[in-house]
Amino acid sequence: MTFKERIKSEMMVIKSLGVVYGDIGTSPIYTFAVILLLVQPTKETIFQILSMIVWTLTMLVTVQYAWLATSLSKRGEGGTVVLVQLLLPYLKGARLAAIVTALGFVGISLMIGDGVITPAISILSAVEGIMLIPGYEETPKMILLIIAAGIAFALFAVQKNGVEKVASAFGPIMVLWFFVIGIVGGYFILQNPEVLRAISPLYAFEFIVQHPFIAFVILADVLLCATGGEALYADMGHLGRLPILKGWLFASAALILCYYGQGAFLLSHPEALKSPFFEMFHTLVPSLYVPLLLLAVMATVIASQAMISGIFSVLYQAMTTRIFTHFNVEYTSDELRSQIYVGSVNWFLFVCVIAILFDFGESAKLAAAYGLSVAGAMSITGILMSMIFMVKKEYFKMSIAIVTGTMSIAFFVSSWMKIPHGGYWSLIIASVPLFIIVLYTQGQKRLYASLVPVDKDDFLEEYSKRYRSGDHVDGTALFFARNAEAIPAYIAKTMFQNGIIYDYNIIVIIKTTHEPHGITTHLTPLGEALDLLVIRPGYMEKLNVEKLLRERNINERSIFYGDEEIVSDNIFWKMYSLIKDLSPSFVSFYNFPHEKLIGVARRAKI
């Protein structure tokens, strides 16, 4: 490897720290404090808690995600959608395929539910550190909430402009963050090195045996140390596996030093229960506390940004694979496919974040509700990975995946106890995209079942007669269809009933592939001045159809598409109709010029 290549490789590692590890990197701010609300901090229990934390990080993040999940990819891409796409070709039964697809739907929805609480808890927990500044101990809760809401508003407001420029600074900031929390944690470990005995898993087992009920209850809070671990896999396609794994070596070392440093600090300062993280820093370097607080706020903003970008990326995958209704998508980067902006989703998330901030009021209460969606998403990952390794006959990895998946399910079941304490927020928010996905996919099936297509051979026979005998409109026309063998009725209506046939006619089909990237096109003659153009983009491609057409020297004059008017007596299908009416058509989604679009209305009763 040349010096230049080595520098580029190391820069990717630094970038991964900014893009991937913001969420999990800020979890030490609140994790220990939340667990101590339920456990009396004696020397024995501190060791036991530390053991549970380090082995949760090891099994769920290092083993389940850094090792197993990142070994499964499609052209370097990762995430729940990728796992589903990897597994589906191996499944023969329609029912099993439907179950796996449903798990994918739930996984996408849970990520969105989790994505709302992440900015709220991250930003508020950092802002609450203001109360340790001399003279600001009695800062009213409302002032803290207003500050947190202002930071959240600024975060969501800049999304429209894209974050590519500021993202270049994320990596160095997180490098500094991990370096600082690791050094300070290491200092307190040196003051009380006995705390390192808690690396042994025996302390965790001891706590589980001695206090089985309490252990089960605090599993949901221990999981907070691993929130954001799923980003190792979800963001793999943006940065590559190797930079992410190298970044995890650095981040995990800093996190473990920080957690064990908090444990050592508590052994000598048992009164520092409310915020051991900030009090540890305040005790060591009070003069540098304010700069550290500002660094913590920046780190939490980075953590929130990573989650927002992740939600946009997942929704884009869902839209291109036609399991989610189309939204107006703005591309904020010419280079990074993941950098997109969906205005309606952005402000929906913001409203939810503000509602949650003022409903819970403090980070400790937010933490009592946080983690349910994370545990659910991790459980789904464990299940899908176990199935993939089984069908691939990689039985060793399958057995390890079953172990980590079972652990994830145990954390998930424990998290159910959070539902009455605010965990219902995650479920309520996650239920919105899940409801839309189910309603949209089922509505699409009913809609296309009600639209009787024209047989391809019959259509071509009639087209040949009409084209040879009739007058033609000057120029080229595009007609969009879903299936090459069944011609949509609106095309026949346009050409035969309305007599609109152009000099050159092209039926266009866009079929998203199971691969994340790559675009292929295939032009097939169907008849005189009639061709079939099949475009097959990857499900993460930023597709520019007009550019593809220009590359084939196609300059269309008009673009026809079916515009369905849905009639139904069923309340759910009326809702589906409303969603379709409010959503841009798929031709608008692919940014065709509106002056060329011609929608041909069709009435469909479902």
Buried (B, 14 or more C-beta within 10 A) or exposed (E): EEEEEEEEBEEBBBBBBBBBBBBBBBBBBBBBBBBBEEBEBEEEBBBBBBBBBBBBBBBBBBBBBBBBBBBBBBEBBBBBBBBBBBBBEBBEEEEBBEEBBBBBBBBBBBBBBBBBBBBBBBBBBBBBBBBBBEEEEEBEEEEBBBBBBEBBEEBBEEBEEBBEEBBEEBBEBBBBBBEBBBBBBBBBBEBBEEBBEBBBBEBBBBBBEEBEEBBBBBBBBBBBBBBBBBBBBBBBBBBBBBBBBBBBEBBBEBBBBBBBBBBBBBBEBEEBBBBBBBBBBBBBEEEBBEEBBEBBBBBBBBBBBBBBBBBBBBBBBBBBBBBBBBBEBBBBBEEBBBBBBBEEBBEBBBEBBBBBBBEBBBBBBBBBBBBBBBBBBBBBBBBBBBBBBBEBEBEEBBEBBBBBBBBBBBBBBBBEBBBEEBBBBBBEBBBBBBEBBBBBBBBBEBBBEBBEBBEBEEBBEBBBEBBEEEEBBEEBBBBBBBEBEBBBBBBBBBBBEEEBBBEBBBBBBBEBBBBBBEBEBEEEEBBEBBBBBBBBBBBBBBBBBBEBBEEEEBEBBBBBBBBBEBEBEEEBBBBBBEBBEEBBBBBBBBBBEEEBBBBBEBEBEB
